[in-house]
């Protein structure tokens, strides 16, 4: 974890670059999260690579692998906004904003 990160949630087996914010109740596991990214309260970020200056909305799920799903790594491009409650699958490559509640596999 780099200096100047603010961690209010749970982070496990992950690399966080400078300026990352993990709000209370967020869960980050087995991820690489680049600088300036904000992971909002209640979000789950697992098995993924998140580029710089991304916002992951409240209660969104990015890269989490549901039971029976093939292992993979989700990738989110720079400056992308993942909306509140959105779900991004384990093999997704996201280079565009995802609206609240949308699902991308």
N, C-alpha and C positions, 0 to 999 in steps of 0.2 A: 504494500500500500504506500503510495506516495504521500509526501507532506501536503498539507492544505486540503485534505479530504475531510468531509464531515459525515460521520457514520452514526446514524441513529437506529439502523436496523441490523440485520444479521448478515455477515459476510463470511463465506467459507471457501477455501481453495480458489481464491480469485486474485487477479491483479487489477488494481485500481490506479489510474494515472492521476496526476495533480488536478485538484478542483472538483473531483467527483463528490456528489452529495447522495447519500443513501438515507432516505427519510425513515422515521420510526415505523416499524411494522413491515418494512420491505425485506425481501429475502434474496440474496445474491449468492450463487453457488457455482463453482467451476466456470467462471466467466472472466473475460478480459474486458475491462470498461475503460475507455479512453477519456482524456481530460475534458472537463466542463460538462459532463453528463449528469443529469438529475434523474434519480430513480425515486419516484414518489411513493408515499405511504401505501402499504399493502401490496405493492407490485412484487412479482416473482420473476427473477431473471436467472435462468439456469442453462448451462451448456451453450454459451453463445459468446460472440464477439460484438461489442458495441463500440462504434466509432465515436469521435469527439462531438461534443455539443448536442447530444441526443436528449430528449425528454421522454421518459417512460411514465405514462400516466398512472393514477391511482388504480390499484387492483388489476393492472394489466399483467398478462403472463407472456413472457418472451422466452422461447426455446425450451420451456418445461416439457418433458417427455411423458405423455400419458402412458399408462400401462398398455403393453402390446404395440407400442410405436417403435419403429426402428430408430436406433441411436443416430444422432446427427448434431450439427452445430448450426444454430441460427446466427445470421449476420445482419446487423442493422447499420446502414450507411450514415455518414456524417450529417448532422443537422436535422435528422428525422424526428418527427413527433409521433409517438405511439400513444393513442388516445386512452382515456380511462376505460378500464374493463376490456380492452382489446386482447386478443389471443394470437400469438405468433408461433407457428409450429416449429418443430426442432430442426428442420432442414430449410427453412425459409431464408431468402436473401431479400431484405427489404431496403429499397432505395427511395421510398416515397412515404409521405405521411399516411398514417393509418387512423381512421376516425374512431371515436369512442364506440366501444362494443363490437368493432369489426373483427373478423377472423381471417387470418392469412396463413395458408399452409404451404 
